[in-house]
Structure formats: structure tokens, C-alpha cells
Amino acid sequence: MSDPEHKKQHIETAYNSSPRLRACILQFLRRLPGKLNRISLCKHLYYMDGHFFQKFGRTITEFPYLHIEGSPQPVFFNEVIHSMVSRSEIEVTPQIETEVHGDRPHMVLRGLIFRSLVGSEPVLHRDELKMIKSIAATLSGDMSLETRHFPNLYQLYAGTGLFEEISFMQFPDGRRPHLSWKSWGNRIFKLKWQ
């Protein structure tokens, strides 16, 4: 088998083996239209799977995550996105803004935004869809909130070596740490279990 044929078969295999990952991607893109780039989409998927794992002992996407520069990323994410774009399930558009330096405006590429073009397959269960809705509402595309709402998951991926697999852990009795904040200075006041 030639190299291009092997690559095509690899991408096709990754696409066909990932209906749950594809459904989660489409759900997030539907819930947060025009707000997610690659990094924020991967982080939404990671926090969804990590939080679900802490509660139920399994992930929704059924894929492990790697610590890639900038974000955690599901294995085969790039192959799945490539296939979804080529099948017109999603589109990726550049986010271009104008900045003025001195008297002259300049066009600046801020990133690539993902958009869903189709609905997702009915492969997710009610509790999984509820988790996607919860993560989308909690973060709303604003990744500055990740350390506030998911400090243990953030620390888990930040502490993992670059290009290493991130191992989720389940807390005793499905409980997870919850932070209480002081009203002044937004500093951590107390770590409780809920």
C-alpha cells in the first residue's frame, strides 16, 4: 500500500471509530456557534470527559487525551476534524480583525473558528447530553473560567508532560472538590467536597 493510500485509510479509520467524539464536537459547535477555535473546542471536550469520568468512571468520547501545546486534545482529533471538514459536516473559517497601528489599519488573523453544518448522530445518552449542556453553559467559550470551575482537571493536564497521555481519576463516591471564593480579591478561601 502506498503512503497516500495508507494515510487516507488511517484518516477513514479514525473517522469511523469516533461517532461519539464527532457527536460531542457537533453538540458543542451547535451550543456555542462562532465561539470555539481548536484550543477552546479541545478544552471543552476535555472538561466534559474529565467531569463525566469523575462522576461515572468513564468518558463520553471513549478516547484518551494528550497534552498538546496550548490544550489537552483527544487522540485522532485532527484526523476527525479533517474528515468532518471534507464531508461538509463542519466548516473552519479564519477569524480576522482589524487593528490600527499609528494611522494605518492592519488585518490580523486571530485564529480559526469552527462551525457546525449538520446535526449530530443520536449516539449520546441523556446524561451525556446534559453534561455537554452543563460544560457549554459553565464555560460559554470563555476559557479564562477553566481554573475557577475545574481546578483539579486543569492541574491534571497542566501537570502532565507535553505529548503525554492525561490520566483521569475518579474521586471517592463520585464526589469532587468544590471551591468557595472570598468576596474580595477572588482568592481561594476553602476547598470542600461535594
C-alpha positions as CSV (number, residue, x, y, z in Angstrom):
1,M,0.0,0.0,0.0
2,S,1.4,3.4,-1.0
3,D,1.9,6.2,1.6
4,P,-1.0,8.4,0.4
5,E,-3.3,5.4,0.4
6,H,-2.2,4.4,3.9
7,K,-2.8,8.0,5.2
8,K,-6.3,8.0,3.6
9,Q,-7.1,4.7,5.2
10,H,-5.8,5.9,8.6
11,I,-8.0,9.0,8.5
12,E,-11.0,7.0,7.4
13,T,-10.5,4.5,10.3
14,A,-10.2,7.4,12.8
15,Y,-13.4,8.9,11.5
16,N,-15.4,5.6,11.5
17,S,-14.2,4.7,15.0
18,S,-15.3,8.0,16.6
19,P,-19.1,8.5,16.3
20,R,-19.2,9.7,20.0
21,L,-16.4,12.2,19.6
22,R,-18.0,13.5,16.4
23,A,-21.4,13.9,18.1
24,C,-19.7,15.8,21.0
25,I,-17.9,18.1,18.6
26,L,-21.2,18.9,16.8
27,Q,-23.1,19.4,20.0
28,F,-20.6,22.0,21.3
29,L,-20.5,23.7,18.0
30,R,-24.3,23.9,17.9
31,R,-24.4,25.2,21.5
32,L,-21.7,27.8,21.1
33,P,-21.9,28.9,17.4
34,G,-18.9,31.0,16.3
35,K,-17.2,31.0,19.7
36,L,-14.9,27.9,19.5
37,N,-11.5,27.6,18.0
38,R,-9.3,24.5,18.1
39,I,-8.0,25.1,21.6
40,S,-11.3,26.1,23.2
41,L,-13.1,23.2,21.5
42,C,-10.5,20.7,22.8
43,K,-10.7,22.2,26.3
44,H,-14.5,21.9,26.3
45,L,-14.2,18.3,25.2
46,Y,-11.6,17.6,27.9
47,Y,-13.5,19.2,30.7
48,M,-16.7,17.4,29.6
49,D,-14.9,14.0,29.6
50,G,-13.0,14.7,32.8
51,H,-16.0,15.8,34.7
52,F,-18.1,12.9,33.4
53,F,-15.3,10.5,34.4
54,Q,-15.2,11.8,37.9
55,K,-18.9,11.2,38.2
56,F,-19.4,7.9,36.3
57,G,-15.9,6.3,35.9
58,R,-15.9,6.5,32.1
59,T,-15.5,9.2,29.4
60,I,-18.2,10.1,26.8
61,T,-15.9,10.2,23.8
62,E,-14.1,7.0,24.7
63,F,-10.8,8.5,23.6
64,P,-7.7,9.3,25.7
65,Y,-6.3,12.8,25.8
66,L,-2.8,14.0,25.1
67,H,-1.2,17.2,26.5
68,I,-0.6,19.2,23.3
69,E,0.9,22.7,23.5
70,G,-2.0,25.0,24.4
71,S,-4.6,22.5,25.3
72,P,-5.4,18.8,26.0
73,Q,-6.5,17.1,22.8
74,P,-8.3,13.8,22.1
75,V,-6.3,11.2,20.2
76,F,-7.3,11.4,16.5
77,F,-8.8,14.9,16.9
78,N,-7.0,16.2,13.8
79,E,-8.0,13.3,11.7
80,V,-11.6,13.5,12.8
81,I,-11.7,17.3,12.1
82,H,-10.1,16.7,8.7
83,S,-12.8,14.2,7.8
84,M,-15.6,16.3,9.1
85,V,-14.5,19.3,7.0
86,S,-14.0,17.2,3.9
87,R,-17.5,15.7,4.4
88,S,-19.0,19.2,4.9
89,E,-20.1,18.4,8.4
90,I,-18.3,21.4,9.9
91,E,-16.5,24.4,8.4
92,V,-13.4,26.2,9.6
93,T,-13.2,29.9,8.9
94,P,-10.5,32.4,9.7
95,Q,-11.2,35.0,12.4
96,I,-9.7,38.2,11.0
97,E,-9.8,41.5,12.9
98,T,-8.6,45.0,12.0
99,E,-6.0,46.6,14.2
100,V,-4.9,50.2,13.9
101,H,-1.2,50.9,14.3
102,G,-0.5,54.6,14.0
103,D,-2.7,55.8,11.2
104,R,-2.7,52.6,9.3
105,P,-5.2,49.7,9.7
106,H,-3.8,46.1,9.6
107,M,-5.6,42.9,9.1
108,V,-4.7,40.4,11.8
109,L,-5.5,36.6,11.9
110,R,-6.8,35.8,15.4
111,G,-7.4,32.1,14.8
112,L,-9.7,29.6,13.1
113,I,-13.4,29.3,14.2
114,F,-15.3,26.0,13.9
115,R,-18.9,26.0,12.8
116,S,-21.3,23.0,12.6
117,L,-23.2,22.5,9.3
118,V,-25.2,19.4,10.3
119,G,-26.9,17.9,13.3
120,S,-25.2,15.2,15.4
121,E,-25.9,11.5,15.2
122,P,-28.2,10.1,18.1
123,V,-25.4,8.2,19.8
124,L,-25.3,10.1,23.1
125,H,-27.4,9.3,26.1
126,R,-29.4,11.8,28.1
127,D,-26.9,12.2,30.9
128,E,-24.1,12.7,28.4
129,L,-26.1,15.5,26.6
130,K,-26.8,17.0,30.0
131,M,-23.0,17.1,30.7
132,I,-22.4,18.8,27.3
133,K,-25.0,21.4,28.1
134,S,-23.6,22.0,31.6
135,I,-20.0,22.5,30.3
136,A,-21.1,24.7,27.5
137,A,-23.2,26.9,29.9
138,T,-20.4,27.0,32.5
139,L,-17.5,28.0,30.2
140,S,-19.5,29.6,27.4
141,G,-16.4,29.7,25.2
142,D,-14.6,31.8,27.9
143,M,-11.5,29.7,28.8
144,S,-10.4,32.1,31.5
145,L,-13.0,30.4,33.7
146,E,-11.4,26.9,33.4
147,T,-9.2,27.2,36.6
148,R,-12.2,28.5,38.6
149,H,-14.7,25.8,37.7
150,F,-12.4,22.8,37.1
151,P,-9.2,23.4,39.1
152,N,-8.5,19.7,39.6
153,L,-8.8,18.9,35.9
154,Y,-6.8,21.9,34.9
155,Q,-4.0,20.9,37.3
156,L,-4.1,17.3,36.0
157,Y,-3.5,18.4,32.4
158,A,-1.1,21.2,33.2
159,G,1.0,18.8,35.3
160,T,1.2,16.2,32.6
161,G,4.3,16.3,30.4
162,L,4.0,17.6,26.8
163,F,2.7,14.9,24.4
164,E,2.0,12.5,27.2
165,E,-1.4,10.9,27.9
166,I,-3.5,12.6,30.6
167,S,-4.9,10.1,33.1
168,F,-8.3,10.9,34.6
169,M,-9.1,9.9,38.2
170,Q,-12.3,9.2,39.9
171,F,-12.9,10.6,43.3
172,P,-14.3,8.6,46.2
173,D,-18.1,8.1,46.0
174,G,-18.2,10.3,42.8
175,R,-17.6,13.4,44.9
176,R,-15.4,16.2,43.5
177,P,-13.6,19.2,45.0
178,H,-15.5,22.4,45.1
179,L,-14.0,25.8,45.7
180,S,-15.6,28.6,47.8
181,W,-14.3,32.0,47.0
182,K,-13.8,35.1,49.2
183,S,-15.9,38.0,48.2
184,W,-12.7,40.2,48.0
185,G,-9.9,39.6,45.6
186,N,-11.2,36.3,44.1
187,R,-8.8,34.2,46.2
188,I,-9.5,30.6,47.2
189,F,-11.0,30.5,50.6
190,K,-11.9,26.9,51.2
191,L,-11.7,23.6,49.4
192,K,-14.8,21.4,50.1
193,W,-16.1,18.1,48.7
194,Q,-19.5,17.9,47.1
